[in-house]
Amino acid sequence: MLSNWIKGLFAPKRPFPPLAPDAPFVALGDIHGRADLLARALDSIKDTQIVCVGDYVDRGDESAEVLRLLHARPDVVCLSGNHEEMMLNFLDHPQKHGPRWLRYGGLQTLASFGVAGASEATTGAALDAIAEQLQNAMGAELVLWLRNRPIFWQSGNVAVVHAAADPASPINLQTAETLHWGHADFETTQRQDDIWVLHGHTIVDAPFADCGRVSIDTGAYATGRLTAAWVSAHNVTFKTV
């Protein structure tokens, strides 16, 4: 595994074809409970398709507001991320998945929905009760909307995903685990199908586009910088909200 990674890292990079979406669009990076930044971004983008890369909840303080804002915008494409996966796993199996989710930002999400009484030390039946409170606070419609988020979106030769993609597999055959959590070869091995992969999940100091990858997670919850990637034929520009 390590030898393959090293080979990929130093392998010569072939010229990658230019971006060629079917139509211009804007992708928004990981929001993580920053409803203020999301609202500002949505207000600033007019007459252009918006695609969000996932991770709407956890870590920031306004996850409930973020979900409600996005739920009210059916014109916005909202992908699922690994934090939505963890949240839904908690609702389905609180005792099994609760401890992990609470450690990775679930406490802030619970607080945003007005659900109190949880801590990282909460276990057992108490987690069942908290999951029920969260389910009730969200409401069936919002929970169903969250469950129905797609795991990728594609326009022309640009695929938008949450975390990464397996470079050896077609985009439509990727697993949710890969698209939500990443892939070991993503950063070192170029795709051979000429598909650009635009993603979030991994925080970068500045967004970039290089060798078929566009990375746009600038850590909004911690840095106060939510990145929007404006993608058009032969070009991508970045704006920070």
KEKESE-659860 format. One record per residue (C-alpha): x negated, z, y. Coordinates in steps of 0.001 Angstrom, whole numbers. Layout:
N
X_Z_Y
...
This chain:
241
0_0_0
-2760_944_2460
-4825_-2150_1595
-1792_-4403_2196
-1200_-2739_5548
-4823_-3283_6587
-4707_-6929_5478
-1530_-7477_7473
-2969_-5770_10519
-5948_-8098_10694
-4322_-11261_9387
-4359_-14175_11870
-1112_-14491_13813
470_-17931_13835
2214_-19146_16995
5811_-17929_16938
8569_-20282_18180
10205_-19403_21497
13339_-17328_21757
16428_-19500_21342
19672_-17510_21410
22934_-19453_21322
23727_-17959_24727
22036_-15422_27019
22666_-11768_26216
21506_-8297_27203
20371_-5672_24675
20349_-1972_25555
17900_440_23934
18590_3814_22311
20954_5827_24528
20885_9245_22803
23511_11044_24823
22586_9699_28279
26053_8687_29452
24840_8533_33055
22284_5837_32248
24725_3945_30031
27411_3869_32734
24870_2601_35261
23726_-131_32870
27249_-1273_32041
28153_-1447_35727
25105_-3597_36462
25712_-6258_33791
28413_-8814_34512
29593_-11869_32585
26918_-11515_29902
27225_-10355_26293
25936_-6796_25877
24514_-5583_22563
23561_-1941_21982
20951_-1215_19307
22425_2102_18115
21511_5785_18403
24248_6732_20854
24356_10361_19788
22037_13388_19464
19197_14787_21590
20810_14075_24984
23675_16234_26240
26477_13657_26590
26969_12101_23167
30761_12479_23318
30878_10687_26665
28632_7895_25377
30829_7258_22340
33997_7282_24432
32502_4904_26982
31491_2440_24286
34736_2803_22334
36576_1782_25490
34507_-1429_25761
35455_-3733_22880
33543_-6527_24624
30270_-4681_23957
28635_-5152_20540
27623_-1709_19260
25336_-1576_16244
24831_1546_14158
21588_3480_14115
20097_6165_11925
21587_8934_14093
25102_7550_13635
24341_7438_9906
23277_11105_9921
26340_12128_11906
28743_10368_9524
26900_11784_6508
27443_15226_7992
31178_14591_8375
31390_13405_4752
29107_16003_3131
28475_18840_5592
26528_21180_3346
24268_18453_1977
23494_16632_5219
24178_19206_7912
20797_20975_8037
18883_17734_8594
21273_16404_11224
21239_19673_13160
17434_19596_13249
17399_16056_14635
19737_16485_17581
23115_17222_16047
23412_20500_17937
23576_18648_21251
26208_16300_19873
28357_19191_18657
28114_20862_22065
29183_17648_23806
32378_17664_21730
32990_21338_22484
32125_22517_18978
30360_25889_19149
28868_28284_16633
26225_26084_15000
22473_26550_14856
19653_25037_12847
20004_28007_10488
23692_27366_9734
24346_26765_6023
27059_26822_3383
30755_26987_4125
30084_27407_7842
28938_23787_7903
32237_22687_6349
34140_24449_9122
31955_22911_11830
32390_19409_10376
36168_19887_10417
36032_20971_14051
33952_17930_14931
36303_15598_13074
39245_17019_15017
37419_16863_18345
36438_13224_17817
39815_12103_16539
40479_9685_13687
40253_6564_15870
36777_7318_17202
35481_8299_13744
36827_5051_12263
35239_3057_15089
31895_4694_14378
32164_3934_10655
32835_268_11371
29720_-440_13445
27756_-3465_12182
24112_-3081_11177
22874_-6281_12839
23917_-8997_15282
22402_-12446_15601
22438_-15223_18175
20399_-18316_17402
16940_-17253_16279
17259_-13703_17673
18482_-10862_15455
19269_-7461_16974
18889_-4435_14690
18343_-734_15183
14927_43_13734
13204_-2868_12008
13591_-5502_9317
11797_-6380_6100
9787_-9484_7054
10108_-10893_3526
13919_-10787_3426
16616_-12767_5293
18319_-10763_8016
21727_-10954_6335
20280_-9505_3110
18622_-6459_4700
19694_-3008_3553
21217_-493_5938
18349_1860_5098
15774_-677_6309
17651_-1641_9459
18370_2015_10310
15043_3611_9396
12406_867_9434
10083_-966_7056
6389_-463_6295
5493_-4134_6845
7494_-4746_9996
4681_-4264_12499
1927_-5963_10511
3556_-8972_8819
5129_-11879_10659
8409_-13316_9492
8233_-16839_8052
11808_-17822_8999
11069_-17884_12763
13675_-15196_13515
12850_-12855_16365
13818_-9215_15688
14856_-7155_18695
14998_-3428_17975
14890_151_19222
14258_3359_17221
10519_3627_17884
9732_4906_21370
7270_2773_23335
5725_3421_26743
6884_19_27924
9121_-2611_26286
7402_-5700_24924
7936_-9018_23156
5204_-10270_20842
4839_-12227_17585
8556_-12299_16818
9291_-8674_17736
10995_-7274_20839
10796_-3473_21173
13028_-1750_23747
13342_1993_23027
11814_3764_26011
13078_7235_25056
15998_7496_27489
16906_11076_26515
13403_12347_27364
12120_9896_29972
15284_9032_31866
14465_5337_31316
17018_3180_29495
15716_-353_28943
17830_-3493_29088
16341_-6676_27611
17738_-9852_29167
17310_-12537_26516
17657_-16251_27210
16104_-19478_25963
12293_-19193_26002
12416_-15934_27915
13008_-12187_27808
12797_-9928_30847
13105_-6155_30920
14934_-3967_33400
14937_-190_33386
18010_1785_34391
